[in-house]
Amino acid sequence: MTTVTPSEAHSAESGAASILPGLALTSAIALASFALHALPGMGLVSPLILSIILGMALHNVVGTPSAAIPGVKFGLKRVLRAGIVLLGLQLTISQVAEVGWLGVVVIVATLASTFAFTKWLGRLIGVETKLAELIAAGTSICGASAVIATNTVTRARDEDVAYAIACVTVFGSLSMVLLPLADNLLHLSPETYGLWAGASIHEVAQVVAAAFQGGDQAGHFGTIAKLTRVLMLAPVVITLGLVAARRAKVSTASGGAGVPVPWFVLGFILMIGVASSGLVPAAVMPDVVLATQFMLAIALAAMGLETDIRKLAAKGLRPALLGAAAWIFIVVFALGLILMTGAGS
């Protein structure tokens, strides 16, 4: 029988106490972001985006208190991973079935092509590999959530993460405004327009806002298509983790640190299985969604509290141009593929 010595217990208590100031600070920022989100005119801005903005403002104007640093790092690792695991409860296999096999093919092909195009163009114009990978993930999968999930294996600097989130926020917002206008000119069917919105717009909230402008049918189809894209987060992050781990073998052999395979993504997959089984009562799902968003908001508040705006500005315009090109690519490629295959019609 294993016993815990008084010194070990004291050490555990000290460790738990050390993260409390940082967790309190990041939680307060997350609460403030939700409060701002509830204000008139702010409903289309994700609390996740507001959290990183507030965190960055506090860090760069006042400074992050030294006592908060352990809790901030805890939020960036443990709370983030718990939030991604819970995200799986919002997805079910039956939702994917509603999109149809052709719709799934369009979504997967668009995601893979956008990711590959963004990585290629990033190399061509001289954007750092890790930053290009984050922009690729955020554009092709699900915005800020994909950026921070991908960074668990990419291990880019906080400024890279903030820049990538800024890109997907700006260009996703443009899609949210421009796609409904384009639909008025193209006269797409509700299902076709919904699939286009779900397959190409960055954030879930942006998809919902744009898709429902085409009617309830388009809104429902667009939301389901977007959630199908979110489902792709697991295989993409696991694949990137395996690639990064393989590349890190040389570094590890020479004394460097290896890259861990993101096993917490398996928890994400497990939660999809739980949601698909029907074991989660529908009545508790709003609370699950809120808890997930709050955890991810804490993680992004922590990210903001470690982001130096001067370093962010030093990245220059090339990453922004990459984000713009990736945005144009995914919008055009998705629509072309949908029209060519007849998916959603």
N, C-alpha and C positions, 0 to 999 in steps of 0.2 A: 504494500500500500504506500503510495507516494504522499509525503507530508510536505507542507509548505512552511518554511522557516519564517520567523518574525521579520527577518531582514528582507526576504523575498516579498512578503505581504506588504511591507512598508514601501518597497520599491515599486510594486504594482500600483499602490495607492498614490504615490508621488507621480507616477507616469500618467495616471488618469487625471489627477488634479492639474497637471501641467498643460493638458489640452483644453481645459475648460475655458480659459479666457479667449482663446482663438475660436473655439466652437461658438461661444456666446457672441463674439463679434461677427462671424460669418452668418450665424443664424439671424442676427439683427439686420444685417444687410439684406439677406434673403427675404425677411418679413417686409422690409421697406420696399423691395422690388415688387412684391405682390401687392402692396398698398398702392404703389404708383401705377401698376398694371390695371388696377380697378378704377382709376380716375377716368373721366370722360376723355375720349380721344386717344387713350393709351392702351386700349384693349388689343390692338394689333401688334404691340411690341411685347415680345416674350419676356416673362419675368427672368429667364436665364440671361438674356441680353442685358436687361436692366441691372442684374446682380453684378455682372462683370464691369459694367460702366461705373456703378457706385463704388465697387471695390477699388478700381483704378483711380477714381477721383480721390478717395480717402488716402490711398497710398502715396499719390503724387502731390497732394496738397498738404496733408498732415503728417503722413508717414505711418507705416504699420508698427504698432507697439511691439517691442521685443518679447513681451510676455505672451503675446498672441501667436507667435511664430509656430510653436509646436502644434497648436490646434489648427492653424491654417494649413500646415502640411498634412495633418490628419484628414482635414476636409478634402484636400486635393487627392488623397489616395483612398482611404477607407470609405468615406461618405460617397465619393464619386462612384466607386465600384458597387456599393449597395444600391445606389440610384439606378445604375445601368441594369443590375439584376432585376430590380422591380419593374423596369421598363418592359420587360418581357411579359408581364401580366396583362398588358394592354393589347397583346396580339394573339390571334388564334388562327389555326389552320383553316377553319371555315371561312374566315375573312379573305384569305388568299384565294380560296376556291371561287369566291364571288367575282374576282377579277378575271377568272378564266385562264386557261393555259397560255393562250396567245397574249393576253395582257401581261402575264408573268414573264413571258419571253421578252416582250418589249421593255419591261422594267429592268430586267437583269441585263439585257443587251445595252440599254441606255446607261445604266450604272457602270458597267465594265468599260464601255467605250469612253465615257466621260472621265473616269479615273485614269485610264491609260493615256488619253489625249492630254489631260492636265499635267501628268507626270512628264510626258514627252516634251510638251511646250515649256514646262518649267526648266528642264535641262537646256533647251534651245536658247532661252532668253536669259539664262543665268540666275534663276531663283534657287535658293538653297534647297537641297533635296527634302529635308524634313518639313520645311514650310510648304513646299509644293505638295507634299503628301497630305498635309493637313487640309489645304485648300481643296485638293482632289476629293478627300473623304467628305468634307462638309458640303461640297457641291453635289456630289454624286449620290450620297446616302441621305442624311437627315440633319444638315445644318450643324448648330453648335453642339448637339449631343454627340454627333459623329466625330467632330473635331476633338472633343475632350476624351472620348473613348479611344480614338486612334492614337492619341498622344500617350496613352498608357504603354504603348509599345514603341512609338516613334521617339519619345523622350526628347522632344524639341524644347527650346527655351519658352518661358512663359510669354515673352513678347511675340514669338511665332504663333502661339495659340491665340493670343488676343488679335493678332493681325488676321489670321484665318477666320476667326469668328466675325470680325468686322466685315470681311469680304462677303461671307455668306449672308450676313444680315442685310447689307446694302443691296446686293444683287437679287437676293430672294424677295426683298421688299419691292424692287422694280418689277419682278415677275408678277407679284401680287397685284400690281396696278395695271401692267401692260397686257397680261394674258386675257383678262376679261374684255379689254378693248379689241384685242385681236380676234376674239371669238365673235364679237359683234360684226366684224368684217368677213370672217371666214364661214360663219353660220354652221358651226360644227354641231353634231348631235350631242345631247347631254352626256352620254357615256364617253364619246370621243373626247369632248372637252375635259370631262372629269379625269380621264386617264392621262391626258396631256398635262394637266395641272399636277396630278399626283406623281407623275413620272419625272417632272422637271423642276418643280419649285422646291426650294431648299428646306424650310422649316415646316413642321406640321401645322402650326397656327397660320402660317402664310398660305398653305394649301387650302385649308378650310375657308379662310377669308375669300380667296380667289374662286374656288370651285363652286361655292354656294351662290355666287353671283350668276351662275349659269342655271340656277334652279335647284330644287331639293334633290332631284335624281343625279344631277352632275355633282352636287356637293357630297352626296353619299358615296358615289363611285370614286370621286377624287380622294376622299379621306381613306377609303379602303386601299386604293392604289398606293397612297403614301405610306400607310402602315405596312404594306407589303415590302416597300423599299426599306423601311426601318428593320424589317426582319433580316435583311441582307447585312445588317451591321455585324452580326455574329460571325458569319464565315469570312467577311472581309478582315475584321480585326484579328481573328485567329490566324488567317493566312499571313497577314503582315507580321504578326508575332513570330510565326515560324520562320519567315524569311529573315527577320531581324535577328533571331536567335542563331540562325545558321551563319549569318554574316559576322556575328559577334564572337564566334568560336576562335577566330584568329586573335581578336582583342583579348579574350579571356586567357588564351594560351600565353599571351605576352604580359599578363597581369592586369588586364582591363576587366571591367564588369560585364557580365553577360546580360542579355535581354530576356526577361521571363516570358514564357508563353502566358497569355492572359486567360488563365483558367476561370476567372470570374465570369467570363462570357459564357461558359458552360452553365452557370447559374441562370443567365439570361435565357438560354435555350430551355432549361428546365422549367422556368416560369412560363414560357410559351406553352409547354406541354400541360402545365397545371391549368392555365387559362383555357386551353382547348378542351380539357376534360370536363369543363363545366362545374368544377368544384368551387370556384369563386362566385359567391352570390352577386348578382347584378347590383344589388343595393349598396355594396361596399366599394364598387369600382370607382365612383367619384372620389372617395377617400384615398384609394390606391393611387389614382392619377395625381391627386394633390400631394401626397407624400413623396411620390417619385419626382415631381417637379420641384418640390422644396429641397430634396436632397441634391439634385443637380444644381439648383440655385445656390446652395451652400458651397458646392464645389467651384462654381464659377466666381462666387464672391471671393473665395480663397485665391483663385487664379488672378483676379484683379488686384488683390492685396500684395501680389508678388510681381506685378507688371510695371515696368518703368516706361513712361510715355516717351522719354527721350530715346530709349533704345528702340521703341516701336517706330518712331519717326525715322530713325536711321535706316530702316529697311528700304526706304525709298518707294518709288512707284511701280517697280517691276512686279512685285507680288500682286498689287492691285490690278495691273493689266492682265496678269495671269487669271485672277479671279473673274475679271470681266470676260475674258476669252472662254473660260470654262462655262460661265453662265450662258453665253450666246450659243456655245456648242450644245449644251444639254437641252436648251429650249428648241433649237432647230432640229437636232438629231431625233429627239423624242417625237416631235410632230411628224417629221418625215417618215419615221419608222411606223408610227401609228397609221398614217394615211396609206403607206405602201402595203402593210399587212392587213388592214381592215380591222385591227383590234379595237374593241370597244364599240363597234357599230352593230 
